[in-house]
Amino acid sequence: MKLTRRAFIQASAATGGLLAAGCATQPPVSAAMAPRKMKGGAPAKGDWVASTCQGCTQWCAIQIFVQDGRAVRVRGNPLSQTNHGYVCPRGHLIPQQVYDPDRIKVPLKRTNPAKGRGVDPKWVPITWDEALDTVADKLMELRRANEMHKLVYIRGRYSSTSTDLLYGAFPRIFGTGNYFSHSAICAEAEKMGPGLTQGFFGYRDYDLPNVNCLVLWGTDPLASNREVPNTIVNFADILRRGTVVAVDPRLSNVAAKAHEWLPVLPGTDGALAGAMAHVLWSKEFVGDFKDGRNQFAAGKTVDEAAFVEKETFGLVKWWNIELKDRTPAWAEKECGIPAAQIVRVTRAMAKAAPKTAVWMGPGVAMNPRGTYTAMAVYALNGLLGSVDVEGGVWQASGALTGRFPSTDKYVDAAAAAAAKGKKLDGRGEKDMPAMMNARPGSGVVTNNVANGMLKDPGACKVMIASWCNFNFSCTGADRWDRAMAKVPFFVHMVTNPSEMTQFADIVLPSTFNSAEGWSIVTNMGNGYGYTSIQQGAVRRLWDVKQEETEVVWLLAQKLKAKGFPNLADYLGQEFKDPETGKLPTNERDFNEIATKISSAPIWMPKEPLKGTPQIKGWAEFRAKGMYSNPRYALKRGWGGKFATETKKFEFYSATAKKGLEEHAKKFSTSVDDILAVSGYVAKGEAAFVPHYEPPKRHGSVAEYPFTFIDYKSRLNREGRSANLTWYQEFKKVDP
């Protein structure tokens, strides 16, 4: 039909009338803008289940929101006095890590005998029964040949308590001393700083609510290291009331917000610390000259008898040996920080003392010659008098746990003898004093295990490793490639395949323990030592098992069936449920009973506890998920109670001197020789004081003008989160 002008006008008029009528009853614009009564959505159906995050070394108490057996979201445990009910970005990544589609879902067996980086293992899926039967056969071969020491176990991430099964009971009862933790590629070097000055070889704590000058040295706790939620909660207040100093070659998160950023040249931290020490001095903690007159003058020695120390030992010795020549002007040429800024920052630190905390991170010491750098930086806390005081630096607070039964009667003579041999990591050798806890040969040397295996290829016939990837995380990774290619039989227990997994003969899929496993985890922060549960919060989607408990139980049964009952008898006869008295009958029973033993002093104490919350019974502990001891007691080491040789805070380390001289005596040589073969440049008395060691370089500056440093992403769950989509999507949050 042809549309005429007349018909169009008539139709338009009719339509307009209809619209007008509609507008009269409900004008479109006003209707759209009118307020409406909205009904609130119903609360999400689900349960908050207590657990523990292990995305860094803080191990925060958390809660996981679970719907229909699935993890949906994560928050900090509201009872936590350390994270204040918050988690950092790492915690929020937990659901993605639980349901990562690339997780290992079933046990795998290698079918390609050729091993090497990039070589296809040609894995085929097998049952747990076949996998553990194969592992047990290989272990029994070592028992029959009396070569138990040729079993090597390597530990990556672990729980604080159940690790005593896989890293303790299993190797002890089987008969090997070759079990190694990842610790030396994590934080052991930085622990030498407080260890050889204060006698405390461990992580430190910081009174952030009361600190007035916070010096963040080689660490970025808004993003990584430790106490990230606690730092985030307190950081704005610290900025407002005091001074924040960041010492870092990189413009990190804290450096971007700090009042002072000192971009020190990599490896020269000891020079900067020496220049600061040149002008710092707390009379209350350290002492004073007898005549009250300051005799410290650049370039001049001081009579030791003229100074009376209080809580410290060796201040004047340190000055005469090292500090008298370490002026800010000298340091500027070494570390690249202007002398004027060094003086300005040091004065700010001194003004706020003793409420000044020098928070030393791994960036200071995780390099060759790092021990003395750690000593130099940490000694500033002694000079400031900030040790064990309000607003200062504290030692770790203890956490309450139960102990597993003794293994003694299950260790036969053959196992005891085999475990006494030399360790593959070379600890205690002439060039490897490894003086953790000030005892020569007592510290693990993780990255040297590869060298030991290459030096003696027959020393490791069976290797078992859990939650580690040393072919990626260790320097000189090619050494690990060559060493692992020669291991006849390797078992890897992990959640996801990695570079190290490529060399495995058997792969055992591990639970993601923050959501699927059972254990008790301990840690400290904000002055509180705490005990936190990990429990099976979600339904396991795949055929995975907890490596420290379930796998140990099942492997023990296999070994018993093949003629070695000791481990199975220990687990089956000694582990009684503290609540019911029942013995475990399967791996799931054992997993829960081990967790109950570890936590029993909290929920069935012999006397009333002083911490919080008060918990009655296992069910209530599972629901609440954690317990905190009372807050840190101040001045713990004051009054001659430091765990050093002199019982004082040592600027001249009699503790280091005793250990180094003992080690030198073992090899009929001098301390100078020991330090030289260990790669240090110090000689004479300098070996016993914090001092500057120039950074060790490979090649000349002209040939290699750049220095490589790394940093830790705030999304990095210890190298196990880069596969997650959220990690890639939000990576821009890193500066």
Buried (B, 14 or more C-beta within 10 A) or exposed (E): EEEEEEEEEEEEEEEEEEEEEEEEEEEEEEEEEEEEEEEEEEEEEBEBBBBBBBBBBBBBBBBBBBEEEBBEBBBBBBBBBBBBBBBBBBBBBBBBBBBBEEBBEBBBBBEEEEBEBEEEBEBEBBEBEEBBBBBBEBBBBBBEEEBBBBBBBBBBBBBBBBBBBBBBBBBBBBBBBBBBBBBBBBBBBBBBBBBBBBBBBEBBBBBBBBBBBBBBBBBBBBBBBBBBBBBBBBBEEBBEEBBBBBBBBBEBBBBEBBBBBBBBBBBBBBBBBBBBBBBBBBEEBBBBBEEEEEBBEBEEEBEBEEBEBBBBBBBBBBBBBBBBEBBBBBBBEBBBBEBEBBBEBBEBBBEBBBBBBBBBBBBBBBBBBBBBBBBBBBBBBBBBBBBBBBBBBBBBBEBBBBEBBEBEEBBBEEBEEBBEBBBBBBBBBBEBBBBBBBBBBBBBBBBBBBBBBBEEBEBBBBBBBBBBBBBEBBEEBEBBBBBBBEBBBBBBBBBBBBBBBBBBBBBBBBBBBBBBBBBBBBBBBBBBBBBBBBBBBBEBEEEBBBBBBBBBBBBBBBBBEBEBBBBBBBBBEBBBBBBEEEBBEEBBBBBBBBBBBBBBBBBBBEEEBEBBEBBEEBEBBBBBBBBBBEBBEEEBBBEEBBBBBBBBBBBBBBBBBBBBBBBBEBEEBBBBBBBBBBEBBBEEBBBBBBBBBEBEEEEEEEEEEEEEBEBBBBBBBBBBBEBBEBBEEBEEEBE
